[in-house]
Amino acid sequence: MANHLTRFDPFSDIARLEPFHNLEEWMRDFSLRPALRDWNVEPRIKMDVEEGDKAYTVKAEIPGVKKEDIHVNVEGNEVTISAELKRESEQKEGKSLRSERYYGQQTRSFTLSSDIDDATVEAKYTDGVLVLTLPKKPGKSSKQVAIN
């Protein structure tokens, strides 16, 4: 029977710097989870970045946004994608009407290892995916150094 005993340390979560790791369990125990389920989390721009010999290719998921509401800014080797989100919903039930609106802006910035030739950047937006082709500036190449 003594082999099945475990030692309880109430300060172990704080010592591991994870004081909120079981917050979901706590919320389930106090039935707060269903109340928080209806909160809409602000969507984030998800991206894939690939590097080729002459250019970078970026695929960014920005669903439900009009092409006119997406802005791309390139400065040197820093790229910023921003999108203005607008969501509206309206529900009618008998005489009562419920209308909800959400307006916000998402921004995602990242730095690449080479400068970008901003004059030849290409951007296409179809089916909620923004595809950027970011050509590298000629003349500046990275060189791998051999270690002796």
VONU-472654 format. One record per residue: residue in three letters; x, y, z of N, C-alpha, C, O, CB in turn. Coordinates in steps of 0.001 Angstrom, whole numbers, padded with zeros to 6 digits, always signed. Glycine has a CB too. Layout:
<recs>
ALAXYZXYZXYZXYZXYZ ...
</recs>
This chain:
<recs>
MET+000811-001183+000000+000000+000000+000000+000863+001260+000000+000473+002267-000591-000927-000009+001191 ALA+001993+001226+000630+002863+002397+000697+003478+002730-000658+003926+003858-000866+003963+002171+001717 ASN+003506+001780-001575+004078+002036-002904+003193+002920-003764+003662+003463-004764+004325+000733-003620 HIS+001921+003079-003400+000989+003846-004208+000792+005269-003697-000050+005992-004231-000332+003142-004257 LEU+001514+005679-002719+001395+007020-002183+002207+007997-003032+003315+007683-003465+001858+007058-000719 THR+001658+009160-003261+002400+010208-003961+002481+011410-003050+001585+011667-002246+001730+010580-005321 ARG+003527+012114-003183+003742+013292-002356+003094+014491-003025+003305+014721-004216+005252+013541-002120 PHE+002319+015250-002290+001639+016433-002799+002420+017674-002391+002701+017891-001212+000180+016503-002279 ASP+002758+018472-003373+003460+019726-003110+002631+020855-003707+002584+020991-004930+004916+019710-003704 PRO+001974+021673-002878+001105+022724-003418+001870+023822-004156+001263+024611-004880+000304+023341-002302 PHE+003184+023884-003985+003962+024935-004627+004725+024445-005855+005527+025195-006413+004927+025526-003637 SER+004497+023212-006288+005261+022676-007424+004970+023424-008719+005886+023633-009515+004952+021198-007611 ASP+003715+023838-008958+003392+024578-010177+004090+025935-010199+004552+026382-011248+001876+024765-010300 ILE+004166+026575-009061+004833+027878-008991+006329+027705-009185+006966+028536-009833+004543+028575-007644 ALA+006899+026645-008638+008335+026406-008775+008709+026114-010221+009810+026461-010650+008770+025248-007878 ARG+007811+025481-010987+008072+025197-012401+007668+026368-013282+007775+026274-014505+007328+023937-012840 LEU+007213+027454-012705+006746+028649-013408+005574+028337-014326+005472+028899-015416+007881+029266-014211 GLU+004683+027440-013889+003471+027099-014617+002265+027191-013681+001563+026198-013491+003581+025684-015233 PRO+002016+028348-013102+000939+028423-012113-000453+028247-012710-001387+027943-011968+001004+029738-011399 PHE-000635+028427-014028-001964+028345-014627-002123+027128-015526-003048+027099-016338-002251+029598-015416 HIS-001258+026117-015416-001330+024988-016342-002593+024156-016165-003012+023493-017114-000123+024107-016169 ASN-003198+024164-015024-004431+023392-014826-005643+024301-014668-006601+023942-013984-004300+022488-013600 LEU-005608+025464-015290-006715+026418-015206-007983+025849-015848-009087+026098-015364-006330+027742-015883 GLU-007830+025086-016934-008994+024493-017597-009702+023504-016670-010931+023454-016629-008571+023789-018901 GLU-008927+022727-015935-009500+021796-014965-010285+022556-013897-011388+022160-013520-008393+020943-014311 TRP-009713+023625-013429-010359+024441-012406-011665+025017-012933-012672+025032-012224-009427+025569-011945 MET-011652+025488-014172-012858+026070-014758-013927+024996-014952-015111+025262-014748-012533+026753-016105 ARG-013524+023792-015341-014486+022702-015522-015130+022349-014177-016330+022085-014106-013793+021452-016141 ASP-014333+022348-013129-014853+022019-011812-015885+023033-011326-016817+022663-010611-013719+021927-010821 PHE-015739+024283-011692-016653+025322-011239-017686+025709-012292-018384+026711-012136-015875+026536-010832 SER-017789+024926-013357-018781+025122-014415-018685+026495-015080-019704+027046-015495-020167+024936-013853 LEU-017494+027049-015187-017315+028312-015892-017084+028109-017379-017270+029032-018172-016161+029080-015297 ARG-016691+026939-017747-016339+026657-019133-017496+026900-020105-017264+027515-021146-015869+025233-019254 PRO-018740+026451-019829-019819+026731-020770-020083+028220-020949-020461+028654-022037-021076+026052-020315 ALA-019890+029002-019902-020116+030440-020019-019081+031101-020921-019388+032077-021605-020093+031090-018644 LEU-017856+030575-020927-016793+031160-021742-016775+030615-023167-016039+031127-024009-015455+030912-021092 ARG-017556+029607-023444-017547+028970-024764-018029+029914-025857-017579+029790-026996-018413+027721-024750 ASP-018916+030843-025565-019471+031731-026580-018569+032909-026921-018882+033677-027831-020795+032243-026124 TRP-017467+033066-026216-016545+034145-026548-015918+033852-027893-015422+032751-028129-015457+034315-025456 ASN-015940+034833-028772-015305+034667-030076-013866+035120-029989-013580+036264-029635-016059+035453-031171 VAL-012973+034224-030311-011561+034553-030287-011212+035246-031593-011626+034814-032669-010688+033284-030070 GLU-010463+036302-031492-010059+037052-032662-009180+036172-033553-008192+035610-033080-009315+038342-032253 PRO-009528+036046-034837-008732+035185-035714-007334+035744-035936-007126+036956-035882-009432+035004-037055 ARG-006384+034859-036182-005007+035268-036414-004590+034897-037823-005129+033960-038412-004064+034626-035387 ILE-003640+035625-038355-003115+035341-039682-002109+034206-039540-001085+034352-038871-002459+036616-040333 LYS-002406+033077-040172-001503+031926-040137-000702+031927-041430-001245+032184-042504-002289+030576-039957 MET+000609+031635-041321+001488+031766-042484+002430+030590-042639+002781+029904-041678+002288+033035-042386 ASP+002831+030380-043901+003931+029491-044257+004908+030326-045059+004499+031042-045973+003440+028224-045066 VAL+006195+030250-044738+007234+030982-045472+008237+029974-046006+008785+029169-045253+007941+032048-044563 GLU+008471+030027-047314+009448+029148-047951+010512+030001-048622+010212+031049-049194+008767+028200-048980 GLU+011762+029543-048546+012865+030276-049171+013392+029479-050355+013719+028298-050234+014002+030556-048148 GLY+013468+030147-051499+014069+029568-052690+015389+030260-052983+015833+031104-052204+013118+029678-053896 ASP+016020+029914-054098+017293+030536-054469+017140+032017-054767+017998+032817-054394+017886+029835-055673 LYS+016047+032392-055441+015882+033781-055878+014757+034528-055189+014674+035751-055298+015649+033814-057338 ALA+013882+033814-054477+012727+034488-053883+012194+033715-052684+012472+032530-052499+011619+034666-054925 TYR+011411+034437-051871+010649+033844-050777+009202+033712-051244+008712+034533-052018+010752+034707-049463 THR+008534+032684-050771+007108+032525-051033+006390+032466-049694+006724+031660-048825+006819+031245-051888 VAL+005399+033335-049545+004635+033419-048307+003188+033086-048625+002598+033655-049543+004758+034832-047651 LYS+002618+032157-047859+001199+031830-047971+000566+032178-046636+000889+031583-045607+000968+030310-048348 ALA-000344+033152-046662-000995+033621-045438-002493+033372-045530-003137+033776-046498-000706+035124-045196 GLU-003043+032708-044521-004476+032454-044475-005176+033645-043845-004952+033973-042680-004785+031158-043692 ILE-006038+034294-044642-006814+035435-044160-008243+035246-044662-008668+035971-045562-006201+036815-044651 PRO-008994+034298-044112-010335+034020-044631-011345+035090-044266-011252+035729-043218-010815+032692-044123 GLY-012318+035273-045158-013419+036191-044888-013083+037654-045013-013838+038496-044527-013929+035948-043548 VAL-011977+037989-045647-011551+039377-045794-011577+039733-047270-011197+038922-048115-010131+039604-045189 LYS-012022+040935-047582-012005+041399-048976-010583+041761-049377-009767+042166-048549-012950+042619-049171 LYS-010311+041604-050658-008976+041900-051187-008584+043355-050926-007413+043652-050692-008924+041606-052692 GLU-009548+044244-050967-009275+045678-050761-008869+045996-049322-008271+047039-049060-010503+046502-051133 ASP-009193+045096-048390-008904+045340-046976-007578+044734-046517-007274+044738-045325-010020+044791-046130 ILE-006787+044211-047464-005488+043628-047132-004391+044564-047618-004436+045047-048749-005327+042209-047763 HIS-003407+044818-046764-002288+045695-047111-000972+044981-046802-000811+044376-045742-002378+047047-046337 VAL-000039+045064-047747+001286+044466-047581+002315+045579-047690+002288+046373-048631+001551+043339-048646 ASN+003221+045632-046723+004266+046643-046718+005616+045940-046630+005821+045087-045766+004075+047648-045539 VAL+006540+046301-047530+007879+045710-047545+008896+046827-047397+008915+047774-048184+008132+044894-048856 GLU+009745+046708-046375+010836+047660-046147+012109+046878-045881+012282+046305-044805+010515+048623-044959 GLY+012999+046856-046864+014243+046107-046704+013966+044626-046615+013546+044007-047593+015001+046572-045466 ASN+014200+044046-045434+013915+042621-045240+012751+042384-044281+012534+041260-043827+015152+041913-044723 GLU+012008+043438-043975+010868+043322-043075+009566+043407-043866+009371+044317-044671+010914+044418-041991 VAL+008676+042438-043622+007395+042362-044323+006281+042463-043289+006333+041814-042244+007275+041036-045155 THR+005269+043282-043587+004119+043442-042716+002854+043195-043518+002638+043803-044567+004099+044844-042071 ILE+002027+042301-043015+000726+042026-043626-000330+042481-042633-000305+042080-041470+000555+040496-043996 SER-001261+043320-043086-002345+043750-042210-003664+043584-042952-003741+043773-044166-002147+045227-041748 ALA-004686+043231-042209-006007+043012-042787-007059+043587-041859-006988+043418-040642-006265+041508-043041 GLU-008036+044268-042444-009132+044829-041673-010295+043836-041719-010805+043508-042790-009556+046236-042226 LEU-010701+043370-040553-011747+042363-040450-013081+043025-040149-013179+043893-039281-011403+041330-039369 LYS-014106+042603-040878-015460+043114-040651-016400+041924-040680-016494+041214-041682-015869+044196-041727 ARG-017091+041713-039577-018071+040625-039515-019369+041173-038969-019391+041863-037949-017560+039445-038641 GLU-020439+040861-039652-021753+041295-039204-022706+040121-039276-022686+039358-040242-022272+042479-040051 SER-023534+039973-038269-024560+038934-038292-025846+039522-037735-025831+040357-036832-024119+037674-037477 GLU-026953+039066-038295-028251+039570-037878-029211+038396-037794-029304+037596-038725-028779+040661-038856 GLN-029927+038292-036678-030879+037206-036487-032230+037782-036107-032323+038653-035242-030384+036217-035408 LYS-033278+037292-036758-034637+037737-036444-035435+036547-035942-035478+035493-036576-035326+038381-037685 GLU-036063+036737-034792-036945+035727-034232-038235+036416-033804-038287+037067-032761-036272+034983-033032 GLY-039252+036267-034602-040516+036929-034294-040356+038437-034340-039980+038996-035370-041034+036494-032922 LYS-040639+039092-033229-040527+040549-033158-039162+041016-032669-038823+042193-032792-041597+041100-032253 SER-038387+040099-032119-037079+040508-031595-036007+040402-032677-036075+039544-033557-036691+039645-030377 LEU-035040+041269-032596-033955+041340-033569-032639+041391-032808-032501+042127-031831-034110+042580-034511 ARG-031680+040603-033263-030355+040628-032646-029338+040883-033744-029325+040188-034760-030043+039290-031883 SER-028499+041867-033544-027488+042226-034525-026141+042328-033826-026015+042996-032800-027847+043557-035237 GLU-025136+041664-034383-023800+041705-033802-022807+042124-034867-022891+041695-036017-023411+040336-033198 ARG-021878+042957-034477-020858+043431-035404-019486+043286-034764-019319+043455-033556-021119+044900-035812 TYR-018517+042972-035601-017132+042890-035141-016265+043603-036163-016290+043274-037349-016672+041401-034943 TYR-015513+044561-035707-014548+045252-036548-013202+045199-035849-013109+045443-034647-014982+046725-036832 GLY-012178+044885-036591-010860+044828-035993-009794+044754-037061-010096+044688-038253-010750+043645-035053 GLN-008564+044766-036635-007448+044700-037566-006430+043689-037057-006094+043657-035873-006795+046093-037752 GLN-005953+042867-037980-004904+041900-037691-003641+042345-038397-003690+042791-039543-005314+040464-038129 THR-002521+042229-037728-001236+042583-038322-000239+041492-037996-000195+040980-036877-000735+043962-037814 ARG+000558+041147-038985+001614+040149-038793+002866+040670-039475+002840+040971-040668+001199+038740-039363 SER+003956+040780-038738+005234+041249-039273+006285+040175-039061+006254+039439-038075+005669+042582-038605 PHE+007218+040099-040004+008318+039155-039876+009513+039685-040649+009377+040509-041552+007912+037748-040381 THR+010688+039191-040273+011947+039620-040878+012576+038441-041601+012626+037328-041077+012919+040193-039809 LEU+013056+038699-042816+013705+037680-043629+015209+037887-043608+015683+038957-043223+013175+037709-045074 SER+015963+036879-044016+017418+036978-043943+018018+037801-045079+019163+038240-044967+018020+035601-043951 SER+017288+038021-046159+017782+038833-047291+016844+039995-047538+015651+039916-047247+017919+037977-048580 ASP+017393+041086-048081+016562+042215-048471+015683+041827-049652+016061+040994-050476+017431+043439-048820 ILE+014508+042441-049722+013529+042130-050760+013546+043230-051811+013622+044415-051485+012108+041970-050156 ASP+013475+042822-053085+013350+043763-054197+011884+044181-054261+011076+043522-054917+013836+043127-055567 ASP+011539+045279-053580+010142+045670-053435+009478+046095-054743+008251+046179-054797+010041+046782-052450 ALA+010239+046364-055787+009665+046759-057076+009052+045570-057817+008204+045765-058688+010734+047415-057946 THR+009461+044356-057493+008977+043183-058229+008189+042206-057354+008059+041034-057708+010144+042462-058856 VAL+007667+042666-056227+006864+041814-055354+005529+041521-056029+004906+042414-056603+006647+042484-053968 GLU+005092+040258-055955+003800+039864-056510+002902+039366-055386+003359+038691-054464+003971+038772-057601 ALA+001619+039706-055472+000646+039275-054468-000630+038811-055154-001137+039478-056056+000340+040417-053469 LYS-001154+037650-054718-002420+037115-055219-003250+036680-054028-002732+036093-053078-002193+035926-056210 TYR-004550+036973-054082-005455+036596-053007-006626+035824-053599-007453+036400-054306-005950+037846-052227 THR-006704+034538-053321-007811+033709-053773-008193+032728-052677-007336+032166-051996-007445+032961-055070 ASP-009497+032535-052522-010059+031573-051570-009520+031746-050153-009274+030760-049459-009779+030170-052040 GLY-009336+032986-049721-008901+033253-048359-007417+033083-048099-006980+033152-046950-009632+032383-047453 VAL-006617+032857-049167-005176+032671-049004-004445+033737-049809-004654+033875-051014-004739+031244-049450 LEU-003593+034484-049132-002743+035483-049777-001401+034819-050079-000745+034288-049183-002560+036766-048869 VAL-000998+034855-051362+000283+034281-051770+001187+035428-052210+000878+036144-053163+000102+033222-052923 LEU+002301+035596-051510+003282+036635-051839+004517+035991-052431+005010+034987-051918+003653+037471-050590 THR+005016+036564-053506+006316+036179-054061+007237+037355-053827+007042+038429-054396+006229+035800-055601 LEU+008245+037154-052985+009147+038221-052565+010541+037945-053114+011310+037211-052493+009180+038346-051017 PRO+010889+038533-054294+012216+038299-054873+013319+038924-054021+013162+040021-053484+012279+038858-056297 LYS+014428+038212-053908+015575+038723-053159+016282+039782-053986+016309+039703-055215+016552+037578-052785 LYS+016854+040771-053316+017626+041804-054008+018919+041210-054526+019622+040517-053790+017917+043002-053075 PRO+019243+041471-055783+020505+040943-056314+021709+041658-055709+021623+042807-055275+020535+041075-057839 GLY+022816+040958-055694+024070+041574-055235+024393+041277-053785+025554+041348-053384+024008+043057-055426 LYS+023413+040955-053016+023643+040663-051612+023338+039198-051393+022171+038811-051324+022777+041569-050684 SER+024345+038395-051284+024121+036967-051082+024775+036536-049780+025756+037122-049321+024672+036142-052272 SER+024210+035515-049217+024791+035003-047981+025826+033929-048329+025662+033163-049279+023684+034429-047035 LYS+026865+033900-047552+027954+032951-047800+028161+032133-046535+028236+032668-045429+029278+033687-048218 GLN+028249+030833-046726+028476+029965-045587+029980+029924-045306+030791+029732-046212+027907+028533-045847 VAL+030326+030106-044054+031732+030162-043656+032122+028792-043113+031428+028219-042273+031984+031289-042587 ALA+033244+028280-043610+033742+026999-043128+034449+027197-041785+035176+028171-041591+034702+026356-044167 ILE+034229+026285-040888+034831+026358-039569+035992+025382-039532+035830+024194-039809+033792+026049-038449 ASN+037178+025900-039182+038375+025051-039119+038629+024592-037699+039593+023868-037448+039603+025799-039657 
</recs>
